[in-house]
């Protein structure tokens, strides 16, 4: 049975949605989204007792997917990855010396693939109206997070000595931070819909 993707996403509620104005709005949103992804990749913080830094990139990917929809969300993530591929320092662990394809083929490469999958999944969920409710938005965020971790861990496993080390490197240090980010995003997007509804009532 085909999915009926009829609901608007957040971006559809702002400005003109027809013709050249719609395309201009989408181009602006893609540029802004790419900038947000690059910025959040460099925003690192530490959980007490955990030496591994947590970034806000997953939070940004999931929120952009929900707010933009699958097509525009995936295009935004693709633009971000394209900048990284060209050697720009836009990833959490990249630098002038470690960038481009060399960085993307390293241990974190699978997570970058997961960003695309997560943006697509959140965009589809938002079109189904899951972003209007905290519970369904939380579920969508959980699925999106899993879609980041699955290819990330499978790829990282090639660089580890076994699954115990893979999990220790690639998921265990981030569980608390990702749970907090997931909860925050699940609260923010439905709240924005409520604000929009109140403003128009």
N, CA, C and O of each residue as an XYZ file, in Angstrom:
804
protein
N       0.838     -1.184      0.000
C       0.000      0.000      0.000
C       0.880      1.244      0.000
O       1.788      1.353      0.824
N       0.634      2.163     -0.890
C       1.454      3.355     -1.015
C       1.166      4.323      0.134
O       0.041      4.419      0.626
N       2.210      5.030      0.542
C       2.057      6.025      1.590
C       1.486      7.304      1.005
O       1.932      7.763     -0.047
N       0.519      7.870      1.670
C      -0.062      9.132      1.223
C       0.642     10.269      1.951
O       0.342     10.547      3.112
N       1.570     10.921      1.276
C       2.366     11.968      1.888
C       1.705     13.315      1.594
O       2.085     14.005      0.648
N       0.731     13.680      2.396
C      -0.067     14.867      2.132
C       0.216     16.030      3.071
O      -0.011     17.181      2.699
N       0.703     15.763      4.272
C       0.897     16.824      5.246
C       2.051     17.739      4.852
O       3.021     17.312      4.226
N       1.922     18.990      5.228
C       3.003     19.939      5.022
C       4.097     19.697      6.051
O       3.859     19.132      7.119
N       5.294     20.137      5.706
C       6.372     20.190      6.684
C       6.546     21.656      7.062
O       5.954     22.536      6.436
N       7.350     21.916      8.076
C       7.474     23.273      8.602
C       7.857     24.304      7.547
O       7.321     25.412      7.533
N       8.777     23.944      6.672
C       9.240     24.908      5.679
C       8.113     25.359      4.747
O       8.161     26.463      4.204
N       7.105     24.511      4.563
C       5.988     24.855      3.680
C       5.116     25.970      4.240
O       4.336     26.578      3.507
N       5.244     26.237      5.526
C       4.390     27.251      6.160
C       4.984     28.655      6.067
O       4.340     29.626      6.463
N       6.201     28.769      5.551
C       6.862     30.064      5.479
C       6.984     30.547      4.043
O       7.401     29.796      3.162
N       6.620     31.797      3.812
C       6.797     32.499      2.535
C       6.046     31.811      1.393
O       5.169     30.974      1.610
N       6.417     32.188      0.187
C       5.706     31.741     -1.011
C       6.112     30.318     -1.390
O       7.291     29.969     -1.328
N       5.150     29.510     -1.777
C       5.423     28.118     -2.146
C       5.156     27.838     -3.619
O       4.901     26.693     -3.994
N       5.211     28.868     -4.455
C       4.946     28.682     -5.878
C       6.032     29.333     -6.719
O       6.611     30.352     -6.344
N       6.292     28.719     -7.865
C       7.164     29.300     -8.877
C       8.569     29.622     -8.414
O       9.180     28.896     -7.629
N       9.065     30.758     -8.939
C      10.447     31.170     -8.683
C      10.679     31.468     -7.213
O      11.761     31.196     -6.693
N       9.678     32.025     -6.532
C       9.827     32.329     -5.116
C      10.038     31.064     -4.289
O      10.813     31.051     -3.332
N       9.338     30.010     -4.674
C       9.493     28.728     -3.971
C      10.910     28.189     -4.151
O      11.528     27.717     -3.197
N      11.417     28.263     -5.379
C      12.765     27.766     -5.643
C      13.812     28.614     -4.920
O      14.802     28.089     -4.410
N      13.587     29.924     -4.880
C      14.525     30.802     -4.173
C      14.520     30.485     -2.679
O      15.574     30.437     -2.044
N      13.323     30.267     -2.120
C      13.231     29.917     -0.700
C      13.954     28.612     -0.419
O      14.671     28.498      0.574
N      13.770     27.632     -1.283
C      14.420     26.339     -1.082
C      15.936     26.473     -1.157
O      16.655     25.862     -0.366
N      16.426     27.275     -2.110
C      17.875     27.465     -2.235
C      18.444     28.116     -0.984
O      19.505     27.723     -0.498
N      17.742     29.101     -0.469
C      18.190     29.777      0.749
C      18.207     28.800      1.925
O      19.152     28.783      2.713
N      17.155     27.989      2.034
C      17.074     27.042      3.142
C      18.168     25.979      3.063
O      18.690     25.546      4.090
N      18.515     25.559      1.847
C      19.598     24.583      1.690
C      20.918     25.190      2.153
O      21.673     24.560      2.894
N      21.189     26.412      1.713
C      22.434     27.084      2.114
C      22.487     27.249      3.631
O      23.516     26.982      4.253
N      21.377     27.688      4.223
C      21.332     27.844      5.679
C      21.507     26.502      6.387
O      22.211     26.410      7.393
N      20.867     25.470      5.857
C      20.976     24.145      6.452
C      22.391     23.610      6.416
O      22.868     23.039      7.396
N      23.070     23.791      5.287
C      24.461     23.349      5.168
C      25.331     24.102      6.177
O      26.207     23.512      6.810
N      25.087     25.398      6.320
C      25.851     26.198      7.277
C      25.621     25.710      8.706
O      26.557     25.638      9.502
N      24.378     25.378      9.024
C      24.055     24.876     10.364
C      24.760     23.546     10.623
O      25.303     23.329     11.706
N      24.753     22.660      9.633
C      25.418     21.362      9.786
C      26.917     21.539     10.022
O      27.496     20.882     10.887
N      27.537     22.425      9.254
C      28.973     22.666      9.417
C      29.269     23.277     10.784
O      30.251     22.920     11.436
N      28.407     24.203     11.209
C      28.616     24.853     12.507
C      28.441     23.872     13.660
O      29.260     23.841     14.578
N      27.382     23.076     13.618
C      27.133     22.133     14.720
C      28.190     21.040     14.790
O      28.447     20.494     15.863
N      28.807     20.717     13.654
C      29.873     19.714     13.665
C      31.065     20.188     14.488
O      31.796     19.382     15.063
N      31.248     21.489     14.537
C      32.381     22.054     15.273
C      32.021     22.432     16.707
O      32.893     22.818     17.486
N      30.739     22.323     17.060
C      30.306     22.626     18.436
C      30.384     21.343     19.256
O      29.507     20.485     19.164
N      31.417     21.221     20.041
C      31.659     20.008     20.807
C      31.556     20.288     22.301
O      31.981     21.339     22.781
N      30.986     19.333     23.024
C      30.950     19.442     24.481
C      31.164     18.059     25.077
O      31.003     17.045     24.398
N      31.522     18.031     26.334
C      31.880     16.782     26.990
C      30.910     16.461     28.118
O      30.501     17.344     28.872
N      30.551     15.197     28.223
C      29.767     14.710     29.350
C      30.755     14.349     30.460
O      31.765     13.701     30.186
N      30.489     14.753     31.707
C      31.415     14.447     32.807
C      31.790     12.962     32.857
O      30.924     12.088     32.842
N      33.084     12.701     32.916
C      33.574     11.337     32.983
C      33.742     10.669     31.633
O      34.195      9.527     31.556
N      33.377     11.378     30.557
C      33.469     10.810     29.215
C      34.455     11.633     28.386
O      34.222     12.820     28.159
N      35.551     11.025     27.933
C      36.552     11.786     27.194
C      36.182     12.047     25.737
O      36.863     12.814     25.056
N      35.103     11.412     25.249
C      34.723     11.548     23.844
C      33.761     12.728     23.683
O      32.722     12.756     24.343
N      34.079     13.700     22.825
C      33.200     14.857     22.661
C      31.912     14.501     21.930
O      31.890     13.614     21.077
N      30.855     15.199     22.275
C      29.555     15.052     21.618
C      29.310     16.295     20.778
O      29.550     17.410     21.242
N      28.838     16.121     19.554
C      28.514     17.271     18.710
C      26.994     17.344     18.539
O      26.260     16.443     18.947
N      26.550     18.430     17.930
C      25.125     18.629     17.695
C      24.719     18.298     16.267
O      23.612     18.636     15.848
N      25.597     17.643     15.511
C      25.301     17.396     14.102
C      24.119     16.460     13.914
O      23.274     16.708     13.054
N      24.039     15.390     14.698
C      22.905     14.467     14.570
C      21.596     15.192     14.859
O      20.602     14.998     14.159
N      21.600     16.025     15.889
C      20.427     16.843     16.218
C      20.037     17.709     15.022
O      18.857     17.810     14.684
N      21.029     18.334     14.384
C      20.753     19.199     13.242
C      20.216     18.399     12.058
O      19.268     18.828     11.401
N      20.810     17.251     11.784
C      20.363     16.413     10.666
C      18.904     15.990     10.842
O      18.101     16.095      9.914
N      18.572     15.510     12.041
C      17.214     15.039     12.300
C      16.210     16.186     12.229
O      15.119     16.022     11.683
N      16.566     17.327     12.770
C      15.664     18.469     12.768
C      15.473     19.031     11.362
O      14.361     19.397     10.981
N      16.555     19.098     10.595
C      16.460     19.563      9.208
C      15.603     18.605      8.385
O      14.779     19.045      7.583
N      15.790     17.304      8.578
C      14.968     16.336      7.858
C      13.493     16.535      8.139
O      12.667     16.508      7.226
N      13.162     16.736      9.420
C      11.761     16.930      9.803
C      11.221     18.264      9.307
O      10.083     18.342      8.845
N      12.023     19.304      9.400
C      11.559     20.634      9.031
C      11.507     20.883      7.535
O      10.684     21.667      7.063
N      12.398     20.208      6.772
C      12.511     20.443      5.337
C      11.737     19.432      4.496
O      11.356     19.730      3.364
N      11.503     18.246      5.038
C      10.951     17.174      4.219
C      12.064     16.344      3.615
O      13.226     16.751      3.621
N      11.710     15.178      3.091
C      12.718     14.217      2.629
C      13.586     14.764      1.504
O      14.812     14.674      1.569
N      12.963     15.331      0.471
C      13.732     15.754     -0.704
C      14.693     16.888     -0.368
O      15.885     16.797     -0.659
N      14.183     17.953      0.241
C      15.031     19.102      0.538
C      16.008     18.799      1.673
O      17.130     19.306      1.682
N      15.581     17.973      2.629
C      16.475     17.579      3.701
C      17.655     16.782      3.177
O      18.798     17.022      3.566
N      17.376     15.825      2.286
C      18.453     15.020      1.699
C      19.366     15.881      0.835
O      20.582     15.686      0.822
N      18.778     16.837      0.110
C      19.585     17.740     -0.719
C      20.519     18.579      0.150
O      21.665     18.830     -0.222
N      20.027     19.005      1.296
C      20.849     19.795      2.218
C      22.015     18.969      2.756
O      23.153     19.438      2.788
N      21.726     17.744      3.176
C      22.800     16.872      3.670
C      23.785     16.565      2.546
O      24.994     16.520      2.775
N      23.274     16.354      1.327
C      24.151     16.091      0.182
C      25.070     17.283     -0.079
O      26.245     17.109     -0.404
N      24.530     18.493      0.063
C      25.361     19.681     -0.116
C      26.456     19.762      0.933
O      27.592     20.130      0.634
N      26.111     19.419      2.149
C      27.087     19.398      3.244
C      28.189     18.380      2.963
O      29.373     18.679      3.122
N      27.795     17.175      2.544
C      28.777     16.137      2.237
C      29.639     16.530      1.043
O      30.827     16.213      0.997
N      29.035     17.221      0.075
C      29.788     17.657     -1.107
C      30.880     18.650     -0.719
O      31.994     18.583     -1.239
N      30.565     19.570      0.193
C      31.587     20.512      0.666
C      32.730     19.757      1.348
O      33.905     20.068      1.148
N      32.365     18.765      2.152
C      33.392     17.967      2.806
C      34.241     17.200      1.811
O      35.457     17.095      1.971
N      33.596     16.664      0.784
C      34.317     15.911     -0.247
C      35.303     16.802     -0.990
O      36.364     16.345     -1.417
N      34.951     18.074     -1.143
C      35.821     19.020     -1.839
C      36.991     19.481     -0.968
O      37.839     20.256     -1.409
N      37.023     18.990      0.282
C      38.159     19.296      1.142
C      37.934     20.403      2.140
O      38.865     20.797      2.842
N      36.710     20.920      2.222
C      36.441     21.973      3.196
C      36.325     21.380      4.599
O      35.843     20.260      4.768
N      36.763     22.124      5.586
C      36.797     21.658      6.973
C      35.416     21.836      7.612
O      35.185     22.780      8.368
N      34.498     20.907      7.293
C      33.116     21.034      7.770
C      32.689     19.891      8.680
O      31.578     19.915      9.210
N      33.537     18.901      8.873
C      33.191     17.758      9.708
C      33.794     17.909     11.107
O      34.717     18.694     11.325
N      33.247     17.136     12.044
C      33.666     17.257     13.440
C      35.165     17.023     13.607
O      35.827     17.771     14.326
N      35.703     16.003     12.959
C      37.106     15.667     13.157
C      38.001     16.049     11.998
O      39.168     15.661     11.956
N      37.461     16.811     11.052
C      38.280     17.189      9.898
C      39.169     18.372     10.242
O      38.962     19.060     11.241
N      40.161     18.591      9.394
C      41.088     19.697      9.569
C      41.684     20.009      8.210
O      41.368     19.349      7.220
N      42.537     21.003      8.162
C      43.176     21.346      6.894
C      44.007     20.179      6.363
O      44.152     20.006      5.153
N      44.551     19.381      7.285
C      45.399     18.250      6.880
C      44.606     16.967      6.693
O      45.053     16.057      5.997
N      43.440     16.888      7.305
C      42.646     15.662      7.258
C      41.231     16.008      6.802
O      40.331     16.211      7.617
N      41.056     16.069      5.498
C      39.767     16.487      4.951
C      39.513     15.751      3.637
O      40.317     14.923      3.209
N      38.396     16.063      3.015
C      38.075     15.478      1.727
C      37.792     13.993      1.795
O      37.319     13.480      2.808
N      38.087     13.312      0.703
C      37.798     11.889      0.591
C      38.567     11.070      1.618
O      38.069     10.055      2.105
N      39.767     11.504      1.947
C      40.580     10.781      2.933
C      39.847     10.718      4.269
O      39.778      9.663      4.899
N      39.302     11.850      4.693
C      38.561     11.871      5.953
C      37.275     11.061      5.849
O      36.938     10.303      6.758
N      36.566     11.221      4.752
C      35.270     10.571      4.590
C      35.384      9.053      4.494
O      34.427      8.339      4.794
N      36.533      8.564      4.085
C      36.745      7.122      4.014
C      37.303      6.566      5.318
O      37.565      5.368      5.423
N      37.485      7.429      6.306
C      37.983      6.993      7.600
C      36.883      6.375      8.452
O      35.828      5.997      7.943
N      37.138      6.278      9.737
C      36.243      5.560     10.637
C      34.841      6.127     10.751
O      33.902      5.400     11.076
N      34.687      7.429     10.483
C      33.365      8.039     10.638
C      32.560      8.068      9.343
O      31.459      8.618      9.313
N      33.092      7.486      8.281
C      32.418      7.545      6.983
C      31.010      6.985      6.976
O      30.134      7.515      6.292
N      30.783      5.922      7.727
C      29.459      5.314      7.765
C      28.411      6.215      8.393
O      27.242      6.178      8.011
N      28.831      7.024      9.358
C      27.899      7.952      9.992
C      27.449      9.028      9.008
O      26.308      9.487      9.058
N      28.351      9.426      8.114
C      27.998     10.418      7.109
C      26.930      9.867      6.160
O      26.012     10.588      5.769
N      27.052      8.601      5.796
C      26.009      7.942      5.002
C      24.704      7.913      5.789
O      23.628      8.147      5.241
N      24.816      7.621      7.081
C      23.640      7.578      7.941
C      22.911      8.901      8.022
O      21.689      8.926      8.171
N      23.650     10.016      7.926
C      22.997     11.328      7.934
C      21.981     11.447      6.799
O      20.878     11.961      6.986
N      22.368     10.970      5.639
C      21.463     11.025      4.490
C      20.223     10.171      4.727
O      19.104     10.610      4.462
N      20.419      8.966      5.220
C      19.288      8.069      5.488
C      18.357      8.657      6.543
O      17.135      8.572      6.424
N      18.945      9.251      7.570
C      18.145      9.831      8.649
C      17.329     11.019      8.162
O      16.163     11.161      8.529
N      17.930     11.873      7.340
C      17.206     13.029      6.810
C      16.025     12.577      5.957
O      14.938     13.150      6.045
N      16.231     11.562      5.142
C      15.143     11.024      4.317
C      14.022     10.467      5.189
O      12.846     10.744      4.951
N      14.392      9.682      6.198
C      13.387      9.062      7.069
C      12.577     10.103      7.830
O      11.354      9.994      7.920
N      13.254     11.117      8.383
C      12.547     12.161      9.131
C      11.665     12.981      8.211
O      10.588     13.422      8.610
N      12.117     13.189      6.978
C      11.299     13.929      6.031
C      10.016     13.194      5.670
O       8.949     13.800      5.574
N      10.127     11.891      5.472
C       8.938     11.074      5.179
C       7.993     11.078      6.375
O       6.781     11.224      6.215
N       8.550     10.916      7.576
C       7.724     10.915      8.789
C       7.000     12.248      8.961
O       5.830     12.281      9.342
N       7.699     13.342      8.677
C       7.079     14.662      8.809
C       5.940     14.833      7.816
O       4.900     15.396      8.158
N       6.125     14.358      6.599
C       5.051     14.435      5.593
C       3.836     13.614      6.006
O       2.714     13.894      5.584
N       4.066     12.611      6.825
C       2.959     11.800      7.350
C       2.311     12.439      8.578
O       1.333     11.916      9.111
N       2.859     13.571      9.023
C       2.290     14.268     10.162
C       2.842     13.845     11.507
O       2.320     14.246     12.547
N       3.900     13.032     11.500
C       4.462     12.560     12.765
C       5.126     13.688     13.555
O       5.341     13.557     14.760
N       5.449     14.781     12.891
C       6.143     15.877     13.567
C       5.200     16.792     14.337
O       5.645     17.777     14.926
N       3.906     16.486     14.343
C       2.944     17.334     15.052
C       2.752     16.901     16.498
O       2.143     17.628     17.283
N       3.261     15.727     16.863
C       3.011     15.142     18.174
C       4.343     14.713     18.797
O       5.198     14.156     18.109
N       4.519     14.968     20.080
C       5.780     14.658     20.756
C       6.098     13.167     20.704
O       7.251     12.790     20.494
N       5.090     12.314     20.892
C       5.324     10.867     20.926
C       5.765     10.352     19.558
O       6.773      9.653     19.453
N       5.011     10.697     18.504
C       5.358     10.206     17.172
C       6.646     10.856     16.666
O       7.417     10.234     15.935
N       6.872     12.104     17.055
C       8.125     12.757     16.673
C       9.297     12.079     17.368
O      10.353     11.889     16.765
N       9.117     11.715     18.629
C      10.159     10.995     19.348
C      10.473      9.655     18.706
O      11.635      9.259     18.613
N       9.422      8.953     18.259
C       9.616      7.674     17.580
C      10.369      7.864     16.269
O      11.266      7.087     15.942
N       9.999      8.907     15.517
C      10.688      9.195     14.259
C      12.156      9.521     14.508
O      13.032      9.095     13.755
N      12.417     10.282     15.573
C      13.791     10.620     15.925
C      14.591      9.372     16.298
O      15.769      9.256     15.961
N      13.939      8.445     16.995
C      14.602      7.200     17.377
C      14.984      6.390     16.143
O      16.087      5.848     16.064
N      14.070      6.312     15.186
C      14.355      5.615     13.930
C      15.490      6.309     13.182
O      16.397      5.657     12.665
N      15.426      7.649     13.132
C      16.484      8.400     12.466
C      17.842      8.181     13.103
O      18.843      8.027     12.404
N      17.880      8.168     14.421
C      19.142      7.922     15.124
C      19.690      6.535     14.804
O      20.894      6.362     14.615
N      18.791      5.546     14.745
C      19.211      4.184     14.407
C      19.796      4.137     12.997
O      20.750      3.404     12.740
N      19.224      4.915     12.094
C      19.711      4.941     10.713
C      21.060      5.634     10.593
O      21.773      5.432      9.610
N      21.416      6.443     11.572
C      22.767      7.008     11.620
C      23.745      5.974     12.170
O      24.846      5.803     11.646
N      23.327      5.287     13.232
C      24.229      4.357     13.908
C      24.486      3.072     13.117
O      25.607      2.563     13.125
N      23.483      2.548     12.444
C      23.663      1.247     11.778
C      24.783      1.289     10.740
O      25.725      0.505     10.852
N      24.724      2.173      9.725
C      25.852      2.203      8.780
C      27.136      2.705      9.443
O      28.237      2.322      9.050
N      26.980      3.576     10.465
C      28.165      4.076     11.152
C      28.939      2.972     11.831
O      30.162      2.897     11.713
N      28.230      2.111     12.544
C      28.893      1.019     13.263
C      29.405     -0.057     12.320
O      30.484     -0.608     12.536
N      28.642     -0.361     11.277
C      29.089     -1.360     10.305
C      30.390     -0.923      9.633
O      31.289     -1.733      9.405
N      30.474      0.362      9.321
C      31.686      0.899      8.692
C      32.847      0.945      9.695
O      33.972      0.555      9.380
N      32.553      1.425     10.895
C      33.583      1.553     11.923
C      34.173      0.203     12.310
O      35.339      0.113     12.694
N      33.357     -0.848     12.206
C      33.800     -2.189     12.572
C      35.020     -2.625     11.760
O      35.823     -3.437     12.220
N      35.152     -2.081     10.557
C      36.307     -2.433      9.725
C      37.611     -1.899     10.309
O      38.690     -2.385      9.973
N      37.513     -0.906     11.177
C      38.703     -0.288     11.755
C      38.972     -0.759     13.180
O      39.993     -0.406     13.772
N      38.058     -1.554     13.731
C      38.171     -2.003     15.120
C      38.633     -3.448     15.180
O      38.633     -4.154     14.172
N      39.026     -3.883     16.372
C      39.496     -5.256     16.548
C      38.358     -6.232     16.819
O      38.585     -7.440     16.878
N      37.160     -5.736     16.982
C      35.994     -6.587     17.224
C      34.803     -5.719     17.567
O      34.905     -4.494     17.626
N      33.653     -6.378     17.797
C      32.438     -5.613     18.058
C      32.463     -4.892     19.402
O      31.841     -3.841     19.555
N      33.174     -5.450     20.371
C      33.255     -4.776     21.663
C      33.935     -3.417     21.521
O      33.485     -2.417     22.080
N      35.026     -3.405     20.761
C      35.720     -2.144     20.532
C      34.901     -1.219     19.645
O      34.900     -0.005     19.847
N      34.211     -1.778     18.671
C      33.363     -0.972     17.792
C      32.309     -0.225     18.596
O      32.113      0.976     18.411
N      31.634     -0.939     19.488
C      30.594     -0.317     20.317
C      31.191      0.703     21.285
O      30.599      1.752     21.539
N      32.366      0.383     21.819
C      33.023      1.304     22.747
C      33.438      2.593     22.054
O      33.398      3.666     22.655
N      33.833      2.491     20.798
C      34.228      3.659     20.023
C      33.027      4.424     19.474
O      32.988      5.654     19.488
N      32.046      3.656     18.989
C      31.047      4.266     18.117
C      29.661      4.519     18.658
O      28.872      5.202     18.005
N      29.325      3.987     19.843
C      27.964      4.230     20.326
C      27.901      4.485     21.834
O      27.208      5.401     22.275
N      28.607      3.696     22.614
C      28.490      3.799     24.076
C      28.739      5.207     24.607
O      27.979      5.667     25.459
N      29.783      5.919     24.136
C      30.035      7.254     24.699
C      28.973      8.290     24.333
O      28.883      9.342     24.965
N      28.160      7.987     23.301
C      27.242      8.992     22.779
C      25.787      8.782     23.187
O      24.930      9.605     22.864
N      25.501      7.695     23.890
C      24.106      7.357     24.179
C      23.392      8.431     25.001
O      22.269      8.816     24.678
N      24.031      8.905     26.042
C      23.388      9.908     26.886
C      23.161     11.200     26.109
O      22.067     11.764     26.134
N      24.196     11.660     25.423
C      24.068     12.891     24.647
C      23.024     12.781     23.560
O      22.247     13.713     23.351
N      22.991     11.650     22.859
C      22.014     11.476     21.781
C      20.599     11.374     22.326
O      19.654     11.837     21.687
N      20.443     10.772     23.502
C      19.115     10.696     24.119
C      18.606     12.090     24.448
O      17.427     12.387     24.256
N      19.491     12.943     24.940
C      19.109     14.318     25.253
C      18.755     15.090     23.986
O      17.777     15.836     23.960
N      19.555     14.909     22.938
C      19.293     15.608     21.676
C      17.992     15.123     21.053
O      17.221     15.917     20.514
N      17.750     13.826     21.126
C      16.517     13.260     20.582
C      15.301     13.843     21.302
O      14.320     14.233     20.668
N      15.378     13.897     22.620
C      14.260     14.430     23.399
C      14.032     15.903     23.088
O      12.890     16.347     22.975
N      15.110     16.656     22.951
C      14.994     18.079     22.652
C      14.331     18.313     21.296
O      13.431     19.143     21.169
N      14.789     17.571     20.285
C      14.206     17.727     18.949
C      12.746     17.294     18.934
O      11.921     17.908     18.257
N      12.425     16.238     19.676
C      11.047     15.742     19.723
C      10.112     16.761     20.376
O       8.913     16.774     20.098
N      10.659     17.609     21.238
C       9.854     18.654     21.878
C       9.759     19.907     21.008
O       8.704     20.536     20.933
N      10.862     20.265     20.354
C      10.923     21.530     19.623
C      10.002     21.554     18.405
O       9.242     22.507     18.228
N      10.058     20.525     17.568
C       9.304     20.571     16.307
C       7.792     20.621     16.542
O       7.130     21.469     15.944
N       7.211     19.754     17.382
C       5.771     19.898     17.664
C       5.429     21.248     18.286
O       4.358     21.796     18.024
N       6.335     21.792     19.113
C       6.090     23.098     19.723
C       6.032     24.192     18.667
O       5.228     25.117     18.778
N       6.875     24.095     17.645
C       6.837     25.067     16.556
C       5.513     24.996     15.802
O       4.947     26.025     15.434
N       5.018     23.776     15.574
C       3.715     23.627     14.918
C       2.613     24.264     15.759
O       1.707     24.902     15.222
N       2.691     24.092     17.061
C       1.687     24.680     17.951
C       1.738     26.200     17.893
O       0.699     26.861     17.880
N       2.951     26.756     17.858
C       3.104     28.210     17.768
C       2.525     28.735     16.455
O       1.872     29.778     16.428
N       2.769     28.007     15.376
C       2.254     28.421     14.065
C       0.729     28.391     14.075
O       0.069     29.302     13.574
N       0.186     27.325     14.656
C      -1.277     27.216     14.742
C      -1.887     28.321     15.568
O      -2.926     28.870     15.200
N      -1.257     28.659     16.689
C      -1.757     29.736     17.549
C      -1.682     31.087     16.857
O      -2.565     31.931     17.007
N      -0.598     31.277     16.087
C      -0.417     32.556     15.408
C      -1.458     32.776     14.314
O      -1.797     33.913     13.985
N      -1.955     31.686     13.760
C      -2.895     31.800     12.647
C      -4.345     31.655     13.083
O      -5.259     31.803     12.272
N      -4.555     31.368     14.354
C      -5.923     31.190     14.836
C      -6.573     32.520     15.196
O      -7.728     32.548     15.620
